[in-house]
Amino acid sequence: MSDARNLVVIGEAPLATLAAAIGVAERGTQRVRVVELPPERIAEDGLESLAGESPDDTDVFAAIGPAALNFARFDLWAKLRFKGYRCATLVHPRAFVDSSAVLAENVLIGPGAVIEPGAKLGRGTIVGSAAVIGAGCGISPWCWLGSRAVVGAGAEVGPHSVIGGGVHLADKTVFPGPGEIGIAGSYHGTFQAGTFIASEFPVPGARLVVTG
């Protein structure tokens, strides 16, 4: 309990529940509060729930799941930062993060996860329980790495990517994002931006293409 600042976790269960539990382990029960806010209400919410919390002594955490390729979490983070709040980085006590790894703000590392030497995790990335981020990996901002996902050494995951539970990206795999690999299995090579491999898409490897 080394951090004397308060923590307000804003978002939806189960991520908000996990974030609050990590916060309590770090700061104590009296310094952690949860505000429920589902993704569909982010745009209309004026964050009145923070009216009594000063940015001078309060950290926040945007605990929104992978909705809209993590853009919902990005939107909430932007509103919080605009109001002057500092976003916490939360590491579960049972996770291992090598001292040479770099974690940006509003990153959460779940229980049993392993972040190997030299890995870099961008702002707003969520790492699920028992996931492994290999040595020298580059994980861009606003990613979601599900439980037991493995990103091999030297791999690169681009912004607004969802790597589902049980997905294994081999060493030096490049997944530029935005996109999703939601079907458990092993993947390797270099993917095209906008790739989706998920049960919602009838064509394996469907791509999001922006025109105009």
PABA-389958 format. One record per residue (C-alpha): x, z, y; residue number from 0. Coordinates in Angstrom, 1 decimal. Example, Ala and Ser with C-alpha at 12.3 -4.5 7.8 and 13.67 -1.06 7.14 Angstrom:
BEGIN
NODE        u        w        v   resi
NODE     12.3      7.8     -4.5      0
NODE     13.7      7.1     -1.1      1
//
This chain:
BEGIN
NODE        u        w        v   resi
NODE      0.0      0.0      0.0      0
NODE      2.7     -1.0      2.4      1
NODE      0.5     -3.1      4.8      2
NODE     -1.3     -0.9      7.4      3
NODE     -3.5     -3.7      8.6      4
NODE     -7.1     -4.1      7.7      5
NODE     -8.2     -7.1      5.5      6
NODE    -11.5     -8.9      5.7      7
NODE    -12.2    -11.3      2.8      8
NODE    -14.8    -13.9      3.8      9
NODE    -16.3    -16.2      1.1     10
NODE    -17.9    -16.3     -2.3     11
NODE    -17.5    -14.7     -5.6     12
NODE    -15.6    -14.8     -7.9     13
NODE    -12.7    -15.8     -5.6     14
NODE    -13.7    -13.2     -2.9     15
NODE    -13.9    -10.5     -5.5     16
NODE    -10.4    -11.3     -6.8     17
NODE     -9.0    -11.5     -3.3     18
NODE    -10.5     -8.1     -2.4     19
NODE     -9.1     -6.5     -5.5     20
NODE     -5.6     -7.7     -4.6     21
NODE     -6.1     -6.5     -1.1     22
NODE     -7.1     -3.0     -2.3     23
NODE     -4.0     -2.8     -4.5     24
NODE     -1.9     -3.6     -1.4     25
NODE     -3.7     -1.7      1.4     26
NODE     -6.2      0.7     -0.1     27
NODE     -9.9      0.7     -0.4     28
NODE    -10.6      1.8      3.1     29
NODE     -8.8     -1.1      4.7     30
NODE    -10.6     -3.9      2.8     31
NODE    -14.0     -5.4      3.4     32
NODE    -15.8     -8.4      1.9     33
NODE    -18.2    -10.6      3.8     34
NODE    -20.3    -13.0      1.7     35
NODE    -20.3    -16.6      3.0     36
NODE    -21.1    -19.5      0.7     37
NODE    -19.7    -23.0      1.6     38
NODE    -23.0    -24.4      2.8     39
NODE    -23.2    -21.8      5.6     40
NODE    -19.7    -22.2      7.0     41
NODE    -20.6    -24.7      9.7     42
NODE    -23.5    -22.6     11.1     43
NODE    -21.8    -19.2     10.8     44
NODE    -20.5    -17.9     14.1     45
NODE    -18.4    -15.2     12.3     46
NODE    -20.4    -12.4     14.0     47
NODE    -19.4    -10.3     11.0     48
NODE    -15.9    -10.0     12.6     49
NODE    -17.2     -8.8     16.0     50
NODE    -15.8     -5.3     15.4     51
NODE    -12.4     -6.5     14.0     52
NODE     -9.5     -7.1     16.3     53
NODE     -6.9     -9.7     15.4     54
NODE     -4.3     -7.2     16.5     55
NODE     -4.8     -5.0     13.4     56
NODE     -6.9     -7.2     11.0     57
NODE     -5.9    -10.0      8.6     58
NODE     -8.5    -12.3      7.1     59
NODE     -8.7    -14.4      3.9     60
NODE    -10.8    -17.5      3.5     61
NODE    -12.1    -17.1     -0.1     62
NODE    -13.9    -20.3     -0.7     63
NODE    -13.6    -22.2     -4.0     64
NODE    -12.7    -25.9     -4.5     65
NODE    -15.9    -27.1     -2.9     66
NODE    -15.5    -30.6     -1.3     67
NODE    -11.9    -30.9     -2.5     68
NODE    -11.0    -27.6     -0.7     69
NODE    -12.2    -28.9      2.6     70
NODE    -14.8    -26.1      2.8     71
NODE    -12.0    -23.5      2.6     72
NODE    -10.0    -25.5      5.2     73
NODE    -13.0    -25.4      7.6     74
NODE    -13.4    -21.7      7.3     75
NODE     -9.7    -21.1      7.8     76
NODE     -9.8    -23.3     10.9     77
NODE    -12.6    -21.2     12.4     78
NODE    -10.7    -18.0     11.6     79
NODE     -7.5    -19.2     13.2     80
NODE     -9.3    -20.5     16.2     81
NODE    -10.5    -16.9     16.8     82
NODE     -6.9    -15.7     16.7     83
NODE     -6.9    -14.1     13.2     84
NODE     -3.9    -14.1     10.9     85
NODE     -4.6    -15.2      7.4     86
NODE     -3.1    -13.1      4.6     87
NODE     -1.3    -14.3      1.5     88
NODE     -2.4    -12.4     -1.6     89
NODE     -0.4    -12.0     -4.8     90
NODE     -1.9    -10.2     -7.8     91
NODE      0.2     -7.2     -9.0     92
NODE      0.4     -8.8    -12.5     93
NODE      1.7    -12.2    -11.1     94
NODE      5.3    -13.2    -10.9     95
NODE      6.6    -15.0     -7.9     96
NODE     10.3    -15.8     -7.8     97
NODE     12.1    -14.6     -4.6     98
NODE     13.1    -18.1     -3.7     99
NODE      9.5    -19.5     -3.9    100
NODE      7.8    -20.1     -0.5    101
NODE      4.1    -19.2     -0.1    102
NODE      2.2    -20.3      3.1    103
NODE     -0.7    -18.4      4.6    104
NODE     -4.1    -18.0      2.9    105
NODE     -2.5    -18.6     -0.5    106
NODE     -3.7    -16.6     -3.5    107
NODE     -1.8    -16.1     -6.7    108
NODE     -4.0    -14.9     -9.6    109
NODE     -3.2    -12.4    -12.4    110
NODE     -0.6    -13.5    -14.9    111
NODE      0.4    -16.6    -12.9    112
NODE      4.1    -17.5    -12.7    113
NODE      5.7    -19.2     -9.6    114
NODE      9.2    -20.3    -10.6    115
NODE     12.3    -20.6     -8.4    116
NODE     12.2    -23.0     -5.5    117
NODE      8.5    -23.8     -5.7    118
NODE      6.7    -24.3     -2.4    119
NODE      2.9    -23.7     -2.0    120
NODE      1.2    -25.0      1.1    121
NODE     -1.4    -23.3      3.2    122
NODE     -4.7    -22.4      1.6    123
NODE     -3.7    -23.1     -2.0    124
NODE     -5.3    -21.1     -4.8    125
NODE     -3.4    -20.5     -8.1    126
NODE     -5.6    -19.3    -11.0    127
NODE     -4.9    -16.7    -13.6    128
NODE     -2.1    -17.5    -16.0    129
NODE     -1.2    -20.7    -14.2    130
NODE      2.4    -21.8    -14.1    131
NODE      4.1    -23.6    -11.1    132
NODE      7.4    -24.9    -12.2    133
NODE     10.8    -24.7    -10.6    134
NODE     11.1    -26.9     -7.5    135
NODE      7.4    -27.9     -7.4    136
NODE      5.9    -29.0     -4.2    137
NODE      2.2    -28.0     -3.9    138
NODE      0.7    -29.3     -0.7    139
NODE     -1.9    -27.5      1.5    140
NODE     -5.4    -26.9      0.3    141
NODE     -5.0    -27.3     -3.4    142
NODE     -6.8    -25.6     -6.3    143
NODE     -4.9    -24.9     -9.5    144
NODE     -7.2    -23.6    -12.2    145
NODE     -6.6    -20.9    -14.8    146
NODE     -3.8    -21.8    -17.3    147
NODE     -3.0    -24.9    -15.4    148
NODE      0.7    -25.9    -15.6    149
NODE      2.6    -27.9    -13.0    150
NODE      6.0    -28.9    -14.5    151
NODE      9.3    -28.6    -12.8    152
NODE      9.8    -30.9     -9.8    153
NODE      6.3    -32.1     -9.8    154
NODE      4.4    -32.9     -6.6    155
NODE      0.8    -32.2     -5.9    156
NODE     -0.7    -33.7     -2.7    157
NODE     -3.1    -32.1     -0.3    158
NODE     -6.8    -31.5     -1.2    159
NODE     -6.1    -31.7     -4.9    160
NODE     -7.9    -29.9     -7.7    161
NODE     -6.0    -29.4    -10.9    162
NODE     -8.4    -27.9    -13.4    163
NODE     -8.0    -25.2    -15.9    164
NODE     -5.9    -26.1    -18.9    165
NODE     -4.4    -29.2    -17.2    166
NODE     -0.7    -29.7    -17.8    167
NODE      1.2    -31.9    -15.4    168
NODE      4.6    -32.8    -16.9    169
NODE      7.9    -32.4    -15.1    170
NODE      8.2    -34.7    -12.1    171
NODE      4.6    -35.8    -12.2    172
NODE      3.3    -37.0     -8.8    173
NODE     -0.4    -36.5     -8.0    174
NODE     -0.7    -37.5     -4.3    175
NODE     -4.2    -36.3     -3.6    176
NODE     -6.8    -36.1     -2.5    177
NODE     -8.3    -36.1     -5.9    178
NODE     -9.0    -34.2     -9.1    179
NODE     -7.9    -33.8    -12.7    180
NODE    -10.6    -31.7    -14.2    181
NODE    -10.3    -32.5    -17.9    182
NODE     -7.8    -30.3    -19.8    183
NODE     -4.9    -32.1    -21.3    184
NODE     -1.4    -33.4    -20.6    185
NODE     -0.7    -35.9    -17.8    186
NODE      2.5    -37.5    -16.6    187
NODE      3.8    -40.2    -14.3    188
NODE      2.8    -41.2    -10.8    189
NODE     -0.9    -41.3     -9.9    190
NODE     -2.6    -43.2     -7.1    191
NODE     -4.0    -41.3     -4.1    192
NODE     -7.7    -40.6     -4.6    193
NODE     -7.7    -40.4     -8.4    194
NODE    -10.5    -38.5    -10.1    195
NODE    -10.3    -37.7    -13.8    196
NODE    -13.4    -35.5    -14.3    197
NODE    -16.5    -35.3    -16.4    198
NODE    -18.7    -36.3    -13.4    199
NODE    -17.1    -39.8    -13.4    200
NODE    -18.0    -42.2    -16.2    201
NODE    -14.9    -44.3    -15.7    202
NODE    -11.7    -42.4    -16.5    203
NODE     -9.3    -42.4    -13.6    204
NODE    -11.9    -43.4    -11.0    205
NODE    -10.5    -43.6     -7.5    206
NODE    -11.8    -42.7     -4.1    207
NODE    -11.1    -45.7     -1.8    208
NODE    -11.4    -45.5      2.0    209
NODE    -12.2    -48.8      3.7    210
NODE    -12.8    -49.9      7.3    211
//
